[in-house]
Amino acid sequence: MAAGIERIDFHGLPALRLSTAADASAVLSLYGGQLLSWVPARGRERLYLSERARFGNGPVRGGVPVCFPQFAAQGTLPRHGFARTSVWTVAEQRTGDDFALATLRLADDPQSLALWPHPFTLELTVAIDGGRLDLELEVINSGHTPFAFTSALHTYLRVAELEECRLQGLHGFEYRDALGAGEGLRRDSGDVLLFDGPIDRHYRNVERPLLLRDDGGALGIDAEGFPDVVVWNPWEDGNARIDDMAPRDFRRMLCIEAAAIHRRIALDPSETWHGRQTLVCL
Ligand SMILES: O=P(O)(O)OC[C@H]1O[C@@H](O)[C@H](O)[C@@H](O)[C@@H]1O
């Protein structure tokens, strides 16, 4: 099969389907600039997408939402910012013998300026290549005054069974427990992170890569530019409060997010920032 990129309709959303000669594929929605599916060559679906997701009516539950210019409720903007509910445009698409790549773009408009008074350009580049996925976010300050932002690639990984998952690589790093009371920092002391209850940890200054093992094999998770890692799973009670997730779906998903949140990124006029997350099937 030849590599290709085609425009498709995905649950009513305009999207690009990327495919490579080796049969890796991905679906990238223009709504939210959100990757909604990634199937590596000879592999299975690696991203969780809720069967109860709402498409085009608020945030889409699953895939890789882009959080910008605000992470979660760390400010006065809508939760996780407005990029995940904005319509992006296609800036570039390219294929080669063994890869497919697409770049989506989002720029300020009257609605964004009403919420956040800063001209900006965002570019999200998604590239697939055999067993590898690269996501790169570029932020450009296209205005005349400085601005600062927080951001994350809020990656929802699909896992076979959450309690079989083992996450390595966070040992010794400090984190804020977003479920705990108070603002104190804790330090991860386990060799591996296991999942047997709700978790919402914001790790700081993590040197990667991380390694996630579950029944279905191992996934290497690397990043550049994003200093932080968010690990989130709502567990049973949290899941029950999320109306766009089926009741036991918390067992099928784990968010491991490349993030820049513990300190805001400041950009002067014309300055550019890049952050990248790479997933590799091992
Ligand atoms: O439901 P939302 O707005 O998509 O957020 C999902 C989760 O996103 C995570 O990044 C946060 O750490 C969690 O606290 C939050 O619940």
The ligand as an SDF file (V2000), in Angstrom:
LIG
                    3D

 16 16  0  0  0  0  0  0  0  0999 V2000
  -12.1800   16.6390   31.7400 O   0  0  0  0  0  0  0  0  0  0  0  0
  -11.0550   17.4700   31.1760 P   0  0  0  0  0  0  0  0  0  0  0  0
  -11.3120   18.9410   31.2460 O   0  0  0  0  0  0  0  0  0  0  0  0
  -10.7100   17.0490   29.7740 O   0  0  0  0  0  0  0  0  0  0  0  0
   -9.7940   17.1800   32.0830 O   0  0  0  0  0  0  0  0  0  0  0  0
   -9.3770   15.8700   32.3050 C   0  0  0  0  0  0  0  0  0  0  0  0
   -8.1810   15.8160   33.2650 C   0  0  0  0  0  0  0  0  0  0  0  0
   -7.0540   16.3780   32.6230 O   0  0  0  0  0  0  0  0  0  0  0  0
   -5.8470   16.1850   33.3450 C   0  0  0  0  0  0  0  0  0  0  0  0
   -4.8000   16.7300   32.6110 O   0  0  0  0  0  0  0  0  0  0  0  0
   -5.9280   16.8860   34.6770 C   0  0  0  0  0  0  0  0  0  0  0  0
   -4.7350   16.6670   35.3990 O   0  0  0  0  0  0  0  0  0  0  0  0
   -7.1350   16.3530   35.4350 C   0  0  0  0  0  0  0  0  0  0  0  0
   -7.2620   17.0500   36.6560 O   0  0  0  0  0  0  0  0  0  0  0  0
   -8.3870   16.4970   34.6020 C   0  0  0  0  0  0  0  0  0  0  0  0
   -9.4970   15.9550   35.2800 O   0  0  0  0  0  0  0  0  0  0  0  0
  1  2  2  0
  2  3  1  0
  2  4  1  0
  2  5  1  0
  5  6  1  0
  6  7  1  0
  7  8  1  0
  7 15  1  0
  8  9  1  0
  9 10  1  0
  9 11  1  0
 11 12  1  0
 11 13  1  0
 13 14  1  0
 13 15  1  0
 15 16  1  0
M  END
$$$$
